[in-house]
Amino acid sequence: QVQLVESGGGLVQAGGSLRLSCAASGRTFSSYARGWFRQAPGKEREFVAAIGWSGGSTYYADSVQGRFTISRDNAKNTVYLQMDSLKPEDTDVYYCVAGSEKYGGAGSLGRNLGSWGQGTQVTVSS
């Protein structure tokens, strides 16, 4: 059974940092793009960041560019999201996703979404 499990969410003050992790089990995703989305209640899920299968390409939403960094450790089947300079508007449930296209780059993730995690809450207080 394929599982993606996020961790690292929590409550932080504005300007602070959090590091999210997403560990996969049941199969390896080392040959697939990985990424993060977020969703607020009543809103559509929105793209945050993506990383290509080898880690050689990354892609960010304009709203997080320069503040968030996505990385991966294929040996651990894990993807990370380092979030710095957090703002109250970053408050959301964050979901990790694995792509469905083998050897996909960061830019292809949005068209090839595969398995999702269950989400982790990030709350930024002002």
C-alpha positions in Angstrom: 0.0 0.0 0.0 1.4 3.3 -1.1 1.5 6.0 1.7 2.8 9.5 1.8 3.1 10.8 5.3 3.7 14.5 6.1 5.2 15.8 9.3 6.7 19.0 10.7 3.6 21.2 10.7 2.6 23.3 13.7 2.1 26.8 15.1 4.8 29.4 14.5 5.0 33.2 14.8 5.2 35.4 11.7 8.8 35.6 10.5 9.6 32.1 11.9 10.5 28.9 10.1 9.2 25.3 9.8 10.5 22.3 7.9 8.0 19.9 6.5 8.9 16.3 5.6 7.0 13.8 3.4 8.1 10.2 3.7 6.9 7.7 1.2 6.4 4.0 1.8 5.0 1.1 -0.2 7.0 2.0 -3.3 9.9 4.2 -4.3 9.4 7.6 -5.9 13.0 8.3 -6.7 12.2 8.5 -10.4 9.2 10.8 -10.1 8.7 14.5 -9.5 7.5 15.4 -6.0 5.8 18.5 -4.7 3.8 20.4 -2.2 0.3 22.0 -2.4 -1.7 23.8 0.2 -5.4 24.4 0.9 -7.4 26.6 3.2 -11.0 25.8 4.2 -13.4 26.6 1.4 -10.7 27.2 -1.1 -9.1 25.2 -3.9 -5.9 23.4 -3.4 -3.0 25.6 -4.7 0.5 24.7 -5.9 3.4 25.6 -3.6 6.6 24.0 -4.9 7.8 21.1 -7.1 11.1 19.3 -7.6 12.2 17.1 -10.5 13.0 13.4 -10.1 16.7 14.0 -9.8 16.5 17.2 -7.8 18.0 19.1 -10.7 14.9 21.3 -11.3 12.7 23.2 -8.9 9.6 25.4 -9.4 7.8 27.6 -6.9 4.6 29.6 -6.7 5.3 33.3 -6.9 3.9 33.7 -3.4 6.6 31.6 -1.8 9.6 32.2 -4.1 12.6 33.2 -2.1 11.1 32.1 1.2 10.5 28.4 0.7 13.0 25.7 -0.5 12.1 22.3 -1.7 14.6 19.4 -1.6 14.6 15.6 -1.7 16.5 12.7 -0.5 15.9 9.8 -2.8 17.7 7.3 -0.6 15.1 8.1 2.1 12.2 8.4 -0.3 11.5 11.7 1.3 10.8 15.2 0.1 11.2 18.4 2.3 9.9 21.9 2.3 11.9 24.4 4.3 9.7 27.4 5.0 11.3 30.6 6.2 10.0 34.1 6.8 6.6 32.7 7.3 3.5 35.0 7.0 0.0 34.6 8.4 -1.2 34.1 4.8 0.9 30.9 4.7 -1.6 29.3 7.2 -3.0 26.3 5.4 -3.1 22.5 5.3 0.0 21.4 3.4 -0.1 18.3 1.2 2.7 16.5 -0.5 2.2 14.8 -3.8 4.2 12.4 -6.0 4.1 12.7 -9.7 2.8 9.9 -12.0 5.3 10.5 -14.9 8.6 8.7 -14.7 11.6 11.0 -14.9 9.3 14.0 -14.7 10.8 17.4 -14.2 9.5 20.0 -11.7 7.4 21.7 -14.4 5.6 18.6 -15.3 4.2 17.8 -11.9 1.0 19.8 -12.2 -0.1 17.8 -15.3 0.9 14.5 -13.8 -0.3 14.3 -10.2 -0.2 10.9 -8.6 -0.3 9.9 -4.9 -1.2 12.4 -2.1 -0.5 12.6 1.6 -3.1 13.3 4.2 -1.9 16.8 5.0 -0.3 18.6 7.8 -1.5 21.9 9.4 0.7 25.0 9.3 -0.5 27.9 11.4 1.3 31.3 11.4 0.3 33.8 14.0 0.7 37.5 13.6 
